Amino acid sequence: MREYRRSVRVPAMAGATPRTAKKWTFQWKELHDEVINSNLCTGCAGCVISCPHDVIGYRHAPGAYRPFHLEDELGPDNCVHGEKGCTSCTRACPRFRNWESEADEHLHARERRPDEVSGIYRDILLTRATDTTVADHGQDGGLVSAILIWCLEKDVIDGALVSATEGDGWNAVPALATDREEVLAAARSRYTYSANTMAIAEARERGLGSLALVGMGCQTSVGPVMWHRRVGKAGKPIKLNIGLLCSKSFDDSIFEDLFWAKYRLRREDMAKMNIKGVFQIWMRNGDYHEVNLKECHAWTRDSCNHCPDFAAEHADISTGGIGENSDWTLTVVRTELGRQVIMAMLADGVIEGRPGDSDPGAIALMHKLAAKSRSRWPEWANPAVAVSLPA
């Protein structure tokens, strides 16, 4: 099954920085000024996992989720290693300078056209896992869990960077999944943030070299940006990129400050949640509740307010539970690698599928939400992201 590994992808080096390109000199000083202080930073932790000197910290906690510099010598907004020529952090950042066009060029050998508001893709399907256990544990059809389990069993990957839970079951944290049980334990959405890229540290310690990354668009852009800018070996273990459609995530305090304070819904009693026009919450005792999304806006993470990528446009496969059928996953196949994986899984019978246009409303909604997310991108930032939006 090695034919599915990213190392053989035809477009893998397409659009890579040519040797004659102007030397990349940008370092933490520019990143801190242009991305972190400007609130373009999503908290993806790409800069953290790429730093060869381990001088970028990250606090994975409510109200935080931002990188910061650890050394005192030049203060929080500059870096000794950067002054000496280290540029890894800016090379890895999927919000620094011309990040979107560079990721598009790397994956597809071209930039997104104005009519591709949801990014470049090859096909759209509706899929779901045929294993009822996987489907029941999953969010909408169990596709992501099915992909990870199949890829692990077929030796396409030896681990997956996901979000799991600790404590009462709703505190999302980065985790490494290496077998079926760990994949299923990490299934379902939580709508609070987890920088799944951070789990790569454990993967490195365990000597794993072929990983899947599951994350929202802000995270799945990390790999292609790294590869295009040649950050080094930091992103090489990521072989498969699975993106989650995402309008926003919420600060963890929403559980206490809204769900409990107003509705008396205890987080430890919650069994499942989803967003389908409203915030849906199922309780362990079988009760079902809906919370108006407008009430939740106050708990939106600051980092989400400028994020333009609803559709996880730089993943191999983008997935989401939008549309009229809650037990099917909208599946956006973007790369040849993504196509190979989905087609092989269909052939093996571990997932079933049908054409995406059997639910045209789901595709229309994806494009609508993608345009809405793009409209958040500030006018002063790189203009390429605003292509396809009304002037």
C-alpha positions, 0 to 999 in steps of 0.5 A: 500500500505504499502507493498511497504515501505522499512521497510518490505524489505527482504534484508534490513538488509542483510550484516549489520555491525555485532555487533562483528565488529571492532568499527567505530572510523572515523570522520570528520578528516579522511573524510576531508583528504581522501574524500574532499581534495582528490577530491573523494567528489561528493557533495552529502551532506550525511555528512551534513544531518547526522551531529547531531551537525549541524557543517557541512556547504554546499554552494549550488552555482556554483563552490562550492557544497562541505561540510565544517566544521563550527567550528573554534576551531580545524580548518577546518580539524578536529571536536571537536565532532569527537574527542569526538567520533562522527562518523556520517559524515564518516558513511554517506559518499558514498565515504569513505573507502569500501563504494561500497561493503558495499552498495552492501552487504546491498541491495543484500547480496553480492558484485558485480561480475566482470561481473556486470560493471553496478551493480547488477540488476534484470531486465531491461525494457523500460517504459513510462508514459501512462498519456500524460501530465506526459510524456510530462513534463518528460525527456524521457518517464516521468517514474520518474514523474509517479513513484513519482505521483503514490507513493504519491497517493498510500501512499507509500511515503508522499514526494520526494526529488528532484531538482527544479528550481528557477530564470530563470528556470535553476538554480537547487536547492533541493526541496521537492515535495508532490503532482502531481503539485510539481512533474511535476514542478520539471520534466526534466533534467538540467545537473547542480548539485543539492544536493537533499538530502538537501531537507530532512530538510524541510521534517523533519520540516513538519513531513514527514517520508516516502520519495523517493530520486531522484538523481544521483548515488552519491546521491542514494548511501547515503541511503544504506551506511547510513543503513549499517553503522548504522548512526542512524535516518538520513537516515530512512525517505528514503524509495524509491531510484530512480537513474538517469543514469549520466556521469557527471554534469556541473558547472552552469557557462556553461550557460553564458560562453559557451551557451551564449558567443559562441552560443548566447543561452540565458538560460531564452529562453531555454525550454528543454535540453538533452544529446544524444551524443551531448548536445541538446537544445530546445528553447522556440521559437521552435529552436533546437541546438546541442553543441559538448560534447567536448566543454562542458568538461571544465565545468565538475564539479571537483567532477565528474572527479573521480565518478565511478557510471554512472548507479546509482547502489545502487538505487531501480530503475535506469532510463535513456534516452539512446538508440534509442527511446527518448520517452522511459525510460531505467528502471533498476530494482535492488531491490525487492522494485523496482520490486514491484513498477514497477509491480504494476504500470504496473498492474495499467496501469499508465506506459507501458513497453516492454523488455529491450532487444528490444533495445539491443543498449541501454543496451550495451551503459549503460555497456559501459558508466558504464565502462568508469565511473569506469575507472575514479576511482583513483588507490590509492582509494578503489580497490573494485570499480575497479573490472571488469575493465582491470588490 
